[in-house]
Amino acid sequence: TWKAKKKGTGGLKGQPLQLEVGVATGAEAVAEYQQEKAEDPDDTEAVPGFGDGAFLQSNDLHVLVGGRVVTVELHNYRYPEPLTQEQIHQKEEDAATLVLGRLS
């Protein structure tokens, strides 16, 4: 988890903007990923260009690459201002790109 150092960056009073990245490995992590993706297809949005499949759910990005699941979440932002949903998704995609590059 990374927190913004600049005071007032978060948008929620008294809370810094946070970027959280999680990496889970193994068959259980992959099974949970598949179950979450299939559980409510109307609540997920496919994100092309990441690994074996990626989707957004509740503004969180989930990426499957082989036997690894990468989850990227942005916390403590105000929506729709100062960040739009598209800006949130872009920040998560940028973080996932960095993570996937380092996992290779």
DSSP file (Angstrom, degrees, kcal/mol; ACC not computed):
  #  RESIDUE AA STRUCTURE BP1 BP2  ACC     N-H-->O    O-->H-N    N-H-->O    O-->H-N    TCO  KAPPA ALPHA  PHI   PSI    X-CA   Y-CA   Z-CA
    1    1 A T              0   0    0      0, 0.0     2,-0.4     0, 0.0    19,-0.2   0.000 360.0 360.0 360.0 129.8    0.0    0.0    0.0
    2    2 A W  E     -A   19   0A   0     17,-3.0    17,-2.4     0, 0.0     2,-0.4  -0.927 360.0-159.7-112.9 138.8    1.4    3.4   -1.0
    3    3 A K  E     -A   18   0A   0     -2,-0.4    15,-0.2    15,-0.2     2,-0.1  -0.930  25.5-109.8-117.8 141.7    0.1    6.6    0.6
    4    4 A A        -     0   0    0     13,-2.5     4,-0.1    -2,-0.4     6,-0.1  -0.450  20.4-157.3 -65.5 138.0    0.4   10.1   -0.9
    5    5 A K        +     0   0    0     -2,-0.1     2,-0.4     2,-0.1    -1,-0.1   0.754  67.1  93.0 -87.6 -27.3    2.9   12.2    1.1
    6    6 A K  S >  S-     0   0    0      1,-0.1     3,-1.5     2,-0.1     4,-0.2  -0.549  85.4-116.2 -73.5 124.8    1.5   15.6    0.0
    7    7 A K  T 3  S+     0   0    0     -2,-0.4    -1,-0.1     1,-0.2    -2,-0.1  -0.318  96.3  20.2 -62.2 137.1   -1.1   16.8    2.5
    8    8 A G  T 3  S+     0   0    0      4,-0.1    -1,-0.2    -4,-0.1     3,-0.1   0.521  85.3 119.4  84.6   5.6   -4.6   17.1    1.1
    9    9 A T    <   +     0   0    0     -3,-1.5    -2,-0.1     1,-0.2    -4,-0.1   0.789  62.0  66.5 -73.1 -27.2   -4.0   14.8   -1.9
   10   10 A G  S    S-     0   0    0      5,-0.3    68,-0.3    -4,-0.2    -1,-0.2   0.881  83.9-141.1 -69.8 -43.4   -6.7   12.2   -0.9
   11   11 A G  S    S+     0   0    0      1,-0.3     2,-0.6    66,-0.2    66,-0.2  -0.008  76.3  92.9 102.3 -32.5   -9.9   14.0   -1.2
   12   12 A L  S >  S-     0   0    0     64,-0.8     3,-2.7     3,-0.5    -1,-0.3  -0.874  95.6 -98.6 -94.8 127.0  -11.5   12.5    1.9
   13   13 A K  T 3  S+     0   0    0     -2,-0.6    -1,-0.1     1,-0.3    63,-0.0  -0.139 103.0   1.0 -52.1 124.2  -10.9   14.8    4.8
   14   14 A G  T 3  S+     0   0    0      1,-0.2    -1,-0.3     0, 0.0    -7,-0.0   0.502 109.7 104.5  79.5   4.9   -7.9   13.7    6.8
   15   15 A Q    <   -     0   0    0     -3,-2.7    -3,-0.5    61,-0.1    -5,-0.3  -0.970  63.7-134.8-122.7 129.8   -7.1   10.7    4.6
   16   16 A P        -     0   0    0      0, 0.0     2,-0.2     0, 0.0    -9,-0.1  -0.472  34.3 -97.7 -76.8 152.9   -4.2   10.4    2.1
   17   17 A L        -     0   0    0     -2,-0.1   -13,-2.5    57,-0.0     2,-0.4  -0.504  48.8-160.4 -63.0 134.6   -4.8    9.0   -1.4
   18   18 A Q  E     -AB   3  75A   0     57,-2.0    57,-2.8   -15,-0.2     2,-0.5  -0.962  19.0-160.6-127.8 141.9   -3.8    5.3   -1.3
   19   19 A L  E     -AB   2  74A   0    -17,-2.4   -17,-3.0    -2,-0.4     2,-0.5  -0.988  14.8-168.2-117.2 123.2   -2.8    2.8   -4.0
   20   20 A E  E     - B   0  73A   0     53,-3.2    53,-2.8    -2,-0.5     2,-0.4  -0.954   5.1-175.7-117.4 128.4   -3.0   -0.8   -2.9
   21   21 A V  E     - B   0  72A   0     -2,-0.5     2,-0.4    51,-0.2    51,-0.2  -0.987   2.9-174.8-124.1 128.7   -1.6   -3.6   -5.0
   22   22 A G  E     - B   0  71A   0     49,-2.8    49,-2.7    -2,-0.4     2,-0.4  -0.962   8.2-165.4-123.7 142.6   -2.0   -7.3   -4.1
   23   23 A V  E     - B   0  70A   0     -2,-0.4     2,-0.4    47,-0.2    47,-0.2  -0.988   9.4-179.1-127.2 122.4   -0.5  -10.4   -5.7
   24   24 A A  E     - B   0  69A   0     45,-2.6    45,-3.0    -2,-0.4     2,-0.3  -0.929   7.5-163.3-118.9 145.4   -1.8  -13.8   -4.9
   25   25 A T  E     + B   0  68A   0     -2,-0.4     4,-0.3    43,-0.2    43,-0.2  -0.884  36.7  44.6-127.4 158.4   -0.5  -17.1   -6.4
   26   26 A G  S  > S-     0   0    0     41,-1.9     4,-2.0    -2,-0.3     5,-0.2  -0.228  90.3 -61.4 103.5 171.6   -1.6  -20.6   -6.8
   27   27 A A  H  > S+     0   0    0      1,-0.2     4,-2.5     2,-0.2     5,-0.2   0.845 128.0  54.6 -63.1 -37.2   -4.7  -22.6   -7.8
   28   28 A E  H  > S+     0   0    0      2,-0.2     4,-2.3     1,-0.2    -1,-0.2   0.910 108.4  48.8 -65.4 -42.1   -6.8  -21.3   -5.0
   29   29 A A  H  > S+     0   0    0     -4,-0.3     4,-2.1     2,-0.2    -2,-0.2   0.904 112.8  47.9 -63.3 -41.9   -6.1  -17.6   -6.0
   30   30 A V  H  X S+     0   0    0     -4,-2.0     4,-2.6     2,-0.2    -2,-0.2   0.905 111.0  50.9 -66.0 -41.6   -7.0  -18.4   -9.6
   31   31 A A  H  X S+     0   0    0     -4,-2.5     4,-2.4     1,-0.2    -2,-0.2   0.903 110.6  48.9 -63.4 -41.3  -10.2  -20.3   -8.6
   32   32 A E  H  X S+     0   0    0     -4,-2.3     4,-2.6     2,-0.2    -1,-0.2   0.900 110.7  51.4 -64.2 -40.8  -11.3  -17.2   -6.5
   33   33 A Y  H  X S+     0   0    0     -4,-2.1     4,-2.3     2,-0.2    -2,-0.2   0.947 111.8  46.2 -59.1 -50.1  -10.5  -14.9   -9.4
   34   34 A Q  H  X S+     0   0    0     -4,-2.6     4,-2.1     1,-0.2    -2,-0.2   0.887 113.6  49.3 -62.2 -40.5  -12.6  -17.1  -11.8
   35   35 A Q  H  X S+     0   0    0     -4,-2.4     4,-2.0     2,-0.2    -1,-0.2   0.923 111.8  47.7 -66.0 -44.7  -15.5  -17.3   -9.3
   36   36 A E  H  X S+     0   0    0     -4,-2.6     4,-0.7     1,-0.2    -2,-0.2   0.891 112.8  49.2 -63.6 -39.6  -15.5  -13.5   -8.6
   37   37 A K  H  < S+     0   0    0     -4,-2.3    -1,-0.2    -5,-0.2    -2,-0.2   0.883 118.3  38.8 -66.7 -38.9  -15.5  -12.8  -12.4
   38   38 A A  H  < S+     0   0    0     -4,-2.1    -2,-0.2    -5,-0.2    -1,-0.2   0.692  97.7  80.6 -85.3 -20.2  -18.3  -15.2  -13.1
   39   39 A E  H  < S+     0   0    0     -4,-2.0    -1,-0.2     1,-0.3    -2,-0.1   0.895 113.2   5.7 -58.4 -47.2  -20.4  -14.5  -10.0
   40   40 A D    ><  +     0   0    0     -4,-0.7     3,-2.1    -3,-0.1    -1,-0.3  -0.676  64.6 179.4-140.8  82.7  -22.1  -11.3  -11.3
   41   41 A P  G >  S+     0   0    0      0, 0.0     3,-1.0     0, 0.0    -1,-0.1   0.771  83.1  60.6 -58.6 -26.9  -21.2  -10.6  -15.0
   42   42 A D  G 3  S+     0   0    0      1,-0.2    -2,-0.0     3,-0.1     0, 0.0   0.704 103.1  52.2 -72.2 -18.2  -23.3   -7.4  -15.0
   43   43 A D  G <  S+     0   0    0     -3,-2.1    15,-0.5    -6,-0.1     2,-0.3   0.349 101.2  75.7 -98.5   4.7  -21.1   -6.0  -12.2
   44   44 A T  E <   -C   57   0A   0     -3,-1.0     2,-0.4    -4,-0.3    13,-0.2  -0.886  59.6-159.5-119.2 150.0  -17.8   -6.6  -14.1
   45   45 A E  E     -C   56   0A   0     11,-1.9    11,-2.6    -2,-0.3    -3,-0.1  -0.987  23.9-124.2-128.3 121.9  -16.3   -4.8  -17.0
   46   46 A A  E     -C   55   0A   0     -2,-0.4     9,-0.3     9,-0.2     7,-0.0  -0.335  17.7-158.2 -64.2 142.6  -13.6   -6.5  -19.2
   47   47 A V    >   -     0   0    0      7,-2.4     3,-0.6     3,-0.1     7,-0.2  -0.940  14.3-148.0-123.6 105.5  -10.3   -4.7  -19.5
   48   48 A P  T 3  S+     0   0    0      0, 0.0     3,-0.1     0, 0.0     7,-0.0  -0.307  70.4  41.6 -73.4 155.7   -8.4   -5.8  -22.6
   49   49 A G  T 3  S+     0   0    0      2,-0.2     2,-0.5     1,-0.1     3,-0.1   0.522  83.3 107.1  93.6   6.4   -4.6   -6.0  -22.9
   50   50 A F  S X  S-     0   0    0     -3,-0.6     3,-1.4     1,-0.1    14,-0.3  -0.942  82.9 -73.1-124.4 112.8   -3.8   -7.5  -19.5
   51   51 A G  T 3  S-     0   0    0     -2,-0.5    14,-0.2     1,-0.2    -2,-0.2  -0.003 100.3 -22.8  51.9-141.1   -2.6  -11.0  -19.1
   52   52 A D  T 3  S-     0   0    0     12,-3.1    -1,-0.2     1,-0.3     2,-0.2   0.384 129.1 -32.7 -86.2   1.9   -5.1  -13.9  -19.4
   53   53 A G  E <   - D   0  64A   0     -3,-1.4    11,-2.6    11,-0.6    -1,-0.3  -0.565  58.9-160.6 150.4 145.1   -8.0  -11.6  -18.7
   54   54 A A  E     - D   0  63A   0      9,-0.2    -7,-2.4    -7,-0.2     2,-0.3  -0.992   9.0-178.8-146.6 151.0   -8.7   -8.6  -16.6
   55   55 A F  E     -CD  46  62A   0      7,-2.3     7,-2.7    -2,-0.3     2,-0.4  -0.996  22.9-130.0-150.5 154.9  -11.9   -7.0  -15.2
   56   56 A L  E     +CD  45  61A   0    -11,-2.6   -11,-1.9    -2,-0.3     2,-0.3  -0.867  26.9 172.2-101.3 137.4  -13.0   -4.1  -13.2
   57   57 A Q  E >  S-CD  44  60A   0      3,-2.3     3,-1.6    -2,-0.4   -13,-0.1  -0.932  72.2 -12.0-146.8 122.6  -15.4   -4.6  -10.3
   58   58 A S  T 3  S-     0   0    0    -15,-0.5     3,-0.1    -2,-0.3   -14,-0.1   0.888 128.0 -56.9  54.0  42.2  -16.4   -1.9   -7.8
   59   59 A N  T 3  S+     0   0    0      1,-0.2    15,-0.5    14,-0.1     2,-0.4   0.637 113.6 120.1  64.5  16.6  -13.7    0.3   -9.2
   60   60 A D  E <   -D   57   0A   0     -3,-1.6    -3,-2.3    13,-0.1     2,-0.5  -0.918  58.4-136.9-109.8 139.4  -11.0   -2.4   -8.4
   61   61 A L  E     -DE  56  72A   0     11,-2.5    11,-2.6    -2,-0.4     2,-0.4  -0.833  18.0-170.8 -98.5 128.4   -8.9   -3.9  -11.2
   62   62 A H  E     -DE  55  71A   0     -7,-2.7    -7,-2.3    -2,-0.5     2,-0.4  -0.979   4.4-174.9-120.5 128.6   -8.3   -7.7  -11.2
   63   63 A V  E     -DE  54  70A   0      7,-2.9     7,-2.9    -2,-0.4     2,-0.5  -0.984  12.3-155.7-129.0 132.8   -5.8   -9.3  -13.5
   64   64 A L  E     +DE  53  69A   0    -11,-2.6   -12,-3.1    -2,-0.4   -11,-0.6  -0.936  16.2 171.3-107.4 125.8   -5.0  -13.0  -14.1
   65   65 A V  E >   - E   0  68A   0      3,-2.8     3,-2.0    -2,-0.5     2,-0.3  -0.901  63.9 -60.2-135.1 104.2   -1.6  -13.8  -15.5
   66   66 A G  T 3  S-     0   0    0     -2,-0.4    -1,-0.0     1,-0.3   -14,-0.0  -0.430 121.6 -14.0  60.0-121.8   -0.8  -17.6  -15.4
   67   67 A G  T 3  S+     0   0    0     -2,-0.3   -41,-1.9    -3,-0.1     2,-0.4   0.118 121.8  90.6 -98.0  19.9   -1.0  -18.7  -11.8
   68   68 A R  E <   -BE  25  65A   0     -3,-2.0    -3,-2.8   -43,-0.2     2,-0.5  -0.926  55.6-160.0-120.4 142.5   -1.0  -15.1  -10.4
   69   69 A V  E     -BE  24  64A   0    -45,-3.0   -45,-2.6    -2,-0.4     2,-0.5  -0.984   8.4-164.4-119.6 124.1   -3.8  -12.7   -9.6
   70   70 A V  E     -BE  23  63A   0     -7,-2.9    -7,-2.9    -2,-0.5     2,-0.4  -0.925   4.0-170.2-108.9 129.0   -3.0   -9.0   -9.3
   71   71 A T  E     -BE  22  62A   0    -49,-2.7   -49,-2.8    -2,-0.5     2,-0.4  -0.979   0.3-170.1-120.5 131.5   -5.5   -6.7   -7.7
   72   72 A V  E     +BE  21  61A   0    -11,-2.6   -11,-2.5    -2,-0.4     2,-0.4  -0.983   8.0 176.7-124.3 128.3   -5.1   -2.9   -7.8
   73   73 A E  E     -B   20   0A   0    -53,-2.8   -53,-3.2    -2,-0.4     2,-0.5  -0.986  19.4-151.7-133.6 142.3   -7.3   -0.6   -5.7
   74   74 A L  E     -B   19   0A   0    -15,-0.5     2,-0.3    -2,-0.4   -55,-0.2  -0.954  23.4-170.1-110.7 130.6   -7.3    3.2   -5.2
   75   75 A H  E     +B   18   0A   0    -57,-2.8   -57,-2.0    -2,-0.5    -2,-0.0  -0.834  51.6  26.0-122.4 157.4   -8.6    4.4   -1.9
   76   76 A N  S    S+     0   0    0     -2,-0.3   -64,-0.8     1,-0.2     2,-0.3   0.872  78.6 133.5  65.4  44.4   -9.6    7.7   -0.3
   77   77 A Y        -     0   0    0     -3,-0.2     2,-0.4   -66,-0.2    -1,-0.2  -0.858  55.2-121.2-115.8 155.9  -10.6    9.7   -3.4
   78   78 A R      > -     0   0    0     -2,-0.3     5,-1.5   -68,-0.3   -66,-0.1  -0.822  35.4-123.1 -93.5 137.0  -13.6   11.8   -3.9
   79   79 A Y  T   5S+     0   0    0     -2,-0.4     5,-0.1     1,-0.2    -2,-0.0  -0.996  87.8   8.6-124.0 131.7  -15.8   10.8   -6.8
   80   80 A P  T   5S+     0   0    0      0, 0.0    -1,-0.2     0, 0.0    -2,-0.1  -0.998 122.4  69.8 -87.5  -7.0  -16.7   12.3   -9.2
   81   81 A E  T   5S+     0   0    0      1,-0.2     3,-0.0     3,-0.1     0, 0.0  -0.952 105.7   6.2-120.4 144.0  -14.3   15.1   -8.1
   82   82 A P  T   5S+     0   0    0      0, 0.0     2,-0.5     0, 0.0    -1,-0.2  -0.998 136.4  35.2 -81.7  -9.7  -11.4   15.4   -8.1
   83   83 A L  S   <S-     0   0    0     -5,-1.5     2,-0.1     4,-0.0    -6,-0.0  -0.888  70.1-149.1-109.7 133.2  -11.1   12.0   -9.8
   84   84 A T     >  -     0   0    0     -2,-0.5     4,-2.2    -5,-0.1     5,-0.2  -0.456  34.3-105.2 -83.9 166.9  -13.5   10.7  -12.5
   85   85 A Q  H  > S+     0   0    0      1,-0.2     4,-2.5     2,-0.2     5,-0.2   0.887 123.0  53.2 -59.9 -39.3  -14.1    7.0  -12.8
   86   86 A E  H  > S+     0   0    0      1,-0.2     4,-2.4     2,-0.2    -1,-0.2   0.891 108.2  49.9 -64.4 -39.4  -12.0    7.0  -16.0
   87   87 A Q  H  > S+     0   0    0      2,-0.2     4,-2.2     1,-0.2    -2,-0.2   0.895 110.3  50.5 -66.2 -39.5   -9.1    8.6  -14.1
   88   88 A I  H  X S+     0   0    0     -4,-2.2     4,-2.1     2,-0.2    -2,-0.2   0.951 111.9  47.3 -61.3 -49.1   -9.4    6.1  -11.3
   89   89 A H  H  X S+     0   0    0     -4,-2.5     4,-2.6     1,-0.2    -2,-0.2   0.895 110.8  52.1 -60.8 -40.7   -9.3    3.2  -13.8
   90   90 A Q  H  X S+     0   0    0     -4,-2.4     4,-2.6     2,-0.2    -1,-0.2   0.908 108.5  50.1 -64.0 -41.9   -6.4    4.7  -15.7
   91   91 A K  H  X S+     0   0    0     -4,-2.2     4,-2.0     2,-0.2    -1,-0.2   0.899 112.5  47.8 -63.0 -40.2   -4.3    5.0  -12.4
   92   92 A E  H  X S+     0   0    0     -4,-2.1     4,-2.4     2,-0.2    -2,-0.2   0.901 111.9  49.3 -67.5 -40.5   -5.1    1.4  -11.6
   93   93 A E  H  X S+     0   0    0     -4,-2.6     4,-2.3     2,-0.2    -2,-0.2   0.898 109.8  51.7 -65.1 -40.0   -4.2    0.2  -15.1
   94   94 A D  H  X S+     0   0    0     -4,-2.6     4,-1.8     2,-0.2    -2,-0.2   0.916 111.4  47.3 -61.2 -43.3   -0.9    2.1  -14.9
   95   95 A A  H  X S+     0   0    0     -4,-2.0     4,-2.4     1,-0.2    -2,-0.2   0.910 111.0  51.3 -65.0 -42.3   -0.1    0.5  -11.6
   96   96 A A  H  X S+     0   0    0     -4,-2.4     4,-3.0     1,-0.2     5,-0.3   0.886 106.6  54.6 -62.7 -38.9   -1.0   -3.0  -13.0
   97   97 A T  H  X S+     0   0    0     -4,-2.3     4,-1.9     2,-0.2    -1,-0.2   0.918 110.1  46.5 -60.2 -43.9    1.3   -2.4  -16.0
   98   98 A L  H  X S+     0   0    0     -4,-1.8     4,-1.6     2,-0.2    -2,-0.2   0.923 113.9  48.3 -63.3 -45.0    4.2   -1.6  -13.6
   99   99 A V  H  X S+     0   0    0     -4,-2.4     4,-1.7     1,-0.2     3,-0.3   0.940 111.5  48.4 -62.2 -48.7    3.4   -4.7  -11.5
  100  100 A L  H  X S+     0   0    0     -4,-3.0     4,-1.0     1,-0.2    -1,-0.2   0.865 108.8  54.9 -62.6 -36.1    3.2   -7.1  -14.4
  101  101 A G  H  < S+     0   0    0     -4,-1.9    -1,-0.2    -5,-0.3    -2,-0.2   0.857 110.7  45.4 -63.5 -35.2    6.4   -5.8  -15.8
  102  102 A R  H  < S+     0   0    0     -4,-1.6    -1,-0.2    -3,-0.3    -2,-0.2   0.734 108.2  56.4 -81.8 -22.7    8.2   -6.5  -12.6
  103  103 A L  H  <        0   0    0     -4,-1.7    -1,-0.2     1,-0.2    -2,-0.2   0.680 360.0 360.0 -80.1 -17.1    6.6  -10.0  -12.2
  104  104 A S     <        0   0    0     -4,-1.0    -1,-0.2    -5,-0.2    -2,-0.1   0.496 360.0 360.0 -66.0 360.0    8.0  -11.1  -15.6
